[in-house]
Amino acid sequence: MARRRKMDPERKAFINSLLEHYQPKDAQDIQDMLKDLLGETLQGMLEAEMDDHLGYSKYDYKNKETDDSRNGYSPKTVTSSMGTIDLDIPRDRKGDFEPQIVKKNQTDISNIEDQVLSMYAKGMTTRDISAHLKDVYGVDASAEMISHMTDRILPIAKEWQNRPLERKYAIVFMDAVHFHVREDNRTVKKAVYVAIGVKLNGKREVLGMWVGGNESAKYWLSVLNEIKNRGVEDIMIVSVDGLTGFGDAIHAVFPQAEIQRCIVHQIRYSTKFISYKDLKPFMADL
């Protein structure tokens, strides 16, 4: 029997957030959702290209060092595998702006949509974005252009991170995933704090992801307070590992919550006391 392909956690969280926002009912709704997302992304990248071309962002006249300026938009309809998409192509006064994401006279963009959409599912590092832009543009994008791109894309992620939550959740799973990342020319260890809730109707929802230092109960307390400030009044069951002080942090914010020690963590911890030769039969019995 074929094995089910495992989905990358970041991609899975991204997809879950989209489904939560758009709430599609059928395949056509999903098609419309992806087409809408692609159109907004392309429009944002066109605006970022114009910013890079002129050297200043819209209305930021203090940093203007050119006699060229914006000159409205030209409507354009492009074809993708999801259907037609209407775009507004920025114009400049001198008429020498040459957009790259959707080139002049280009009406078919079906070859770049997967790369554009995957920018959202990636970790949004400069390396990832640069690699995708190179695939899309066929040239190396400047650091300034990448900055313009992320400046326009990141607010979408911020909006998702700060969205209101349900008043009550039946279960919330909380855990941290640890990564080694480059920071200030050195490798450091970071913890991505993840909270996944089960709503009263049984549907799951990623409440949020937060990046901090090494996992600690103090940081979890700040996460719990943020969840409460976003509208959560009560959590019936919180499933966590055995991190010291985690239970106290939970009860400080949600005093009525019942804490369930994660069974996976309990099993994993118990294997530390079993010799390797006895591990397989022990796990079978367990």
Number of C-alpha atoms within 10 A of each C-alpha: 3 4 5 6 6 7 9 11 10 14 15 14 20 18 14 15 19 17 15 14 12 13 13 15 9 8 9 11 13 16 14 15 18 17 19 14 14 19 17 16 20 20 20 17 24 21 22 23 24 24 20 18 18 18 18 18 18 14 8 10 10 8 10 15 10 9 8 15 20 16 12 11 12 10 9 15 14 17 14 17 12 16 11 15 18 14 18 15 20 19 19 17 12 11 11 10 16 15 18 15 19 22 13 12 8 13 15 15 16 13 11 16 19 12 15 21 15 15 20 19 16 15 13 15 12 13 11 14 23 20 16 21 22 13 14 19 15 11 12 13 15 12 11 13 20 20 15 20 22 18 13 15 18 13 11 11 13 10 10 16 16 14 13 15 17 17 14 16 23 16 22 22 18 18 17 21 12 15 13 11 12 11 9 7 7 8 11 13 13 18 19 17 22 19 21 20 24 19 17 14 8 11 9 16 20 19 24 19 17 14 15 16 13 16 18 16 16 13 18 22 20 13 20 21 17 15 20 19 13 17 14 18 15 17 23 15 18 23 18 21 20 14 11 10 13 19 21 14 20 23 15 14 18 19 13 13 19 16 19 15 14 16 12 11 12 12 12 10 13 11 14 10 8 13 10 10 8 10 14 12 9 13 13 7 7 7
